[in-house]
Amino acid sequence: MSLSFVFSAQLFWCWIQIFEGKTSFGMSVFNLSNAIMGSGILGLSYAMSNTGIILFLILLTCIASLSCYSIHLLLRSAGVVGIRAYEQLGFRAFGQPGKILAGIIITLHNIGAMSSYIFIVKYELPLVIQAFLGQTSNSEGWYMNGNYLIIIVTVCIILPLALMKHLGYLGYTSGFSLSCMVFFLAAVIYKKFNIACPLEVFGNYSMNTAIQEDTCTAKFFTVNQETVYTIPILAFAFVYALSRTSTRRMQNIGNVSILGMFVMYFLTAIFGYLTFYDNTEAELLHTYSKVDLLDTLILCVRLAVLVAVTLTVPVVLFPIRRALLQLLFPGKPFHWLRHISIAVCLLFAVNLLVILVPNIRDIFGITGATTAPSLIFILPGLFYIRIIPTDEEPMNSRPKIQVGSALSGNFLRTGETRLVTNLWLFRLLVSPQWVSSS
């Protein structure tokens, strides 16, 4: 899981067009909030349950602050050279290797985003079908198998949309996604005051074990083996695009958007955590199935989220395909065979990843520990050092801070990647059944 305010031009599930003098400040904030919002919001309560309220708030504040500062670095760099695309900033700073590196990182991050969206379909669609059938116990039917369902959804819905030559109206799905997440937040807050703790009804689940005394006690500081996933979750949630506008105006838009997402993320995390406490799962919406599988409000939220993430996958795929075409077939004219082949290969790889990876937490964790810190901490600082003239910013002044930021981001990336990978391998080797049960 990851929840960082990763900003990069031409980024993933949403891109924004903010032209100075053509878009109001409020609409610009809304557009940028659309670009930031992602599936990471579903994992925030789990992150809080493994850090405690205070430590979570400290981490969230630090990442938000670093993100605002990184926006400043990107905007300064873009303003000096007049470039608005992330990959082109990489080219301006380090030549063709920089462009390729930026393109690869953005592509991998988008693949992680696509995987998280399809994983939500794998988690939630069986519960929706179960609710419509009025069943309160698990069924062995194929239509309740999430792996089969994601293949069907991919072939019947996502692939046809991904084969379109142009996005068309799909580009507006980001606004619908943000509306769905606001609906999700409202439901989380409402359910906090309607679900008793300890949970008396677990739907299909049974409480045969004794309930610990502190099960319903909020923790302010917590450190355990799951805490390693927290910062990556926070690193994945805030991702947005560098856009066209004046530096000062865009900085203000970025600050307000991040503040809005900060409030929304914190409210989602704390109300979800205070509902389930230690019983919080890696995907918050899935946790509500422990209480009432047939709950009408949660069913509506699930449907809204499913529609949003399903329509967002092809939107995310478009910039990935464009980046791959630029890297593999530069200067080549449009060709349907390449267009279709890349879409099919990407969707096949993402579905295979979702089927093999045992938990959405691992997708959030790996993505948030690798590509997210690179986009947030490392590349903006490196671009700034290389692009800003030394006579304007001497190497013994602010750039030193950027070097420190880049090094700390690299340390964060490598350290967390190692911890997340080691934890996953440890579980796999010590308890192989964990893979099938996750």
Buried (B, 14 or more C-beta within 10 A) or exposed (E): BBBBBBBBBBBBBBBBEBEEEEBEEEEBBBBBBBBBBBBBBBBBBBBBBBBBBEBBBEBBEEBBEBBBBBBBBBBBBBBBBEBBBBBBBBBBBBEEEBBBBBBBBBBBBBBBBBBBBBBBBBBBBBBBBBBEEEBEEEEEEEEBBBEBBBBEBBEEBBBEBBBEEEBEEBBBBBBBBBBBBEBBBEBBBEBBEEBEBEBEEEBEEEEEEEEEEEBBEBBEEBEEEBBBBBBBBBBBBBBBBBBBBBBEBBBBBBBBBBEBBBEBBBBBBBBBBBBBBBBBBBBBBBBBBBBBBBBEBBBEBBBBBBBBBBBBBBBBBBBBBBBBBBBEEEEEEEEEEBBEEBBBEBBEEBBEBBBEBBBBBBBBBBBBBBBBBBBBBBBBBBBBBBBBEEEEBEEEEBBEEBBEBBEBBBEBBEBBBEBBBEBBEEBEEEEEEBBEEE
